[in-house]
């Protein structure tokens, strides 16, 4: 990777962290951590950690004697995560080839990453293998676009004004939104004592523009889609009309988001 490419990745990761994480991802860290029952002294692995918002929550809950590792496939994400929290151990790596020993972690978590893995079954099996006997695995995935009208409308706008590739980049996070499909993956990965729960939280952005820019300048570049300023302006103008129903009197944008959480145990070595 060239210096320019790395610089661009880091810029995109900072935009992701500053524009997107506080409003959309941060509200879910407590849900995932509580489902995973992360507590004092736990060794925790966060897979597809991004800029580290869930790993930071795990670090807080595991305490002084805990140990937290975060792994992501994108160098820019890992660099930003390292800059924010140098006390967490960050790894550049692939979820289907984890660079860890068997039975190393008490808890393995992944917040909104499974949808992007090249081999989801292999990744889940890897997660199980690095768990200690009796350890817990918790994976969160977004609900389908059919149940998320704000993103469904924005996808339509991207299709029309930026092309199918841009629309597909925004579709990608929601392509595992069927709970039955998630359960089937768990069975194929031979996970034990599986449970799937569905939760809803509010996404809150200071205004509509910050939400749309979080997608266009924070998320799309991560998916290798970079739009020019004119296209971004046109999308923003169209979104102001399409999403006006979700803007309150103080000009804040607020809308419900639902996600499925898969929890499983590692009982294979008991």
N, C-alpha and C positions, 0 to 999 in steps of 0.2 A: 504494500500500500504506500502510495506517495505521501509526502508531507502535506500537500494540498488536500488530498482525499481525507487524510486523518483530521486535518483542521476542519473540513466541512462536516465530518461526522461528529466531532466534538461540538461544533456550533449547533447542529441539529439536536444533539442530545441535551444541550443546555436549554434550547427552546422547548423541548419536550418536558424537561424538568420544571421549568419556570411557568410555562403556559398551561400545561396539561395535568401534571401530577397533582398539584394541590386541589384542583377542582373535580377531578374524575377518579384518580387512582387512590389518593390518600384516604378517602372515606371507607375504602374496602380493607385496609390493612388490619384494622381491629377485628373485622369479621373473619378474615382468614386466620389470623393469629389465635383468636379464641376457638375457632373450629379445630385448629391444630393443637390446641391446649399447650401452647408454648409457655414455659415457665422457667423459674430459676435454675441455672446450671445446665440447661439444655444445649446440646450441640445441634445447630440448625443450618440447613442448606436451602438457599433460595435460588431456584432455577429460573432462567429467563428474568433476571433481576432488574433489567433496565438500569435506571440511574439509582436504584437501591431503596425505594421507599418502603417496601415490605421488609427488606433486610434490616433497615434501621429500626422498624417496629420490633422485629425479632430480637435485635440487640438490646433494646430497652427491656423487653420482657425476660430475656435470659439472664440479665444481670451481670455483675462483675465477674462471676465465675463461669458464665456461659461462653459459647464460641459460635460465631456466625460466619458463614461463607456465602458469597453471592457469585453466581456464574451467569454469563451472558455471551452470546456469540458475536456481539457488535463491539469492536474496540472503543468506539466513541462513548458508548454507554458505560463501559467499565471504567474508562478514564474519568468521566464526570462523577461516577459513583465513588471512585477512589478519592477524588478531590473533596467531595462532601464529607465522607466518613472514612478516614484513613485507618481507623481502629478495626474495621471489618476486613476480612480476607476476601479479596476479589480475584476471580479467575475468568480468563477468556477461554470459552470452550463451548462444546456442542452438547445438547441434552441427551443425545443418543450415544455419546461416548464420554461419560463422566470421568474426570480425572481423580477419582477418589476410591479408597478401599471399600470393600464390602463391610457392612455393619458399622459405619463410621458415625452416623448421625441419629439423634433421637427423633428429630422432626425434619421432614423434607416438604417444602412448600413451593408453589408456583402460582403466581397471580397473573392471569391473562396472558399466558405464554404457550400453553399446550396447542392452541389453534395453529401455531406457526411451525411446529416441529416437523421435520422431514419424515419422521416415522414415529407416530404417536404411541403405538404399542411398544416399540423398542424403548422409547423414552420413559414410559411408565414402568417398564421392567427394570430399567436402570435405576429409577428412583427407589423402587422396592429393594433392589440389591444393596444400595448404600445405607439403607435403614437398619438400625439395630433391631434385634428381635423384640417384637412388641411395639416398635416405633410407629409413628403416625405419618401418613402422607396426605397432604391437602392440596387440591388443585382447584383453582377458580377459572371459569370461562364465562364470557358474556352470553346473555340470552340471544335469541335470533333477532334479526332485523324486523321480523313481523311484529315483535313485541316492543320495539324501540323506535317509535315514530320520528323522533328528532333526527336520529342518524339515518333512518330510511329516507327522509326528505333530503338530507344533505347528500346522500349517495346519488339520488336522482339529479340533483343540481350538478354534481361533479360529472356524471355521465354526459349531461347536456353541454356543459361549458368547458370541460377539461378533457373529456374523452373517457373511454371505457377503462383504460389502464388506471387512471386516477380514481374512478368509481370503484374498481376492484380492490385498490389499495385500502379503501375505507370499508369495503365489505369484509375484508380478510379477518378482522378481529371477531366477527360474529358468525363465522362459518361452522362453529361447533355448539350452536345454541340449543340443540335438541337434547333434552336430558336422557332420552332413551338411547341416543347415539353415544352419549358419554358413558352410560352404564354398560353398553356393549363393549366399548374400548376397555373398561375396567375388567370385564370378564375375560376378554382376549389376552389381557396382560396378566391374568391370574392373580389379581389383587384380592386380598382377604378382607372380610367384614366391611364391605363397601356400603357407603351411605351417600345419597345425593340430596342436597337441600337447596332450595331456591330462596334467595334473599333480594330485597329491594332497598336501594339507598338513593339519596338525592344527589344529582350532579349540580354543582352551583358554580357559575362563572360570574365574574364582575359585570360582564355585559356580553351580548351576542357576538360582537366582533372578536373578543378574546377567545371564545370557544372555537369559532370557525378558524381563526388564525392558529390556534393550537393544533388543529387538524392539518391545515395547509402548510404551516411552517415547522411544526413539530413532528407530526406523525408521517405525513406523506414523504418527506425526505428520507425517513428511516426505511420506507418501502421503495426507495429509489425513484420517487416521483417528485420532481422539482418544477414548480409552476412559475411562470413569469409574473411580474407585478400587475400587468393589465388583466390577466386571467384571474388572479387573486382578487382584484378590485371588483370584477364582474361577479364572481362567486359571492363575495361579501354583500353586494347590493341585492342579489337574488335571495340570499339567505335571510336578509332582514325582512323580506316579505313573507317567505315561506315559514319562518320560525317565530313570527311575531306573537303567536298565541302563548309562547312560553316566556315572554319578557314581562316583568312586573313594572309597577309604577316607578320604581327606583332604577329602571333600566337594567336590572339584573336578569340573567338567564338561569332558570332553574327547571329541571325536568327529572323524572324518575328513570333509574337504570336498574335492570334486574340481571342477576348472574346466578349460575349454578355452581355449587361447591361439592366436589367429590372428596370424600374422606375415606381412607382405607388404612389397614394395618399390615404390618409384615409379620405373619405368623409362620412363615415357611421354615424357620430355623429354631422354633421353640421345641 
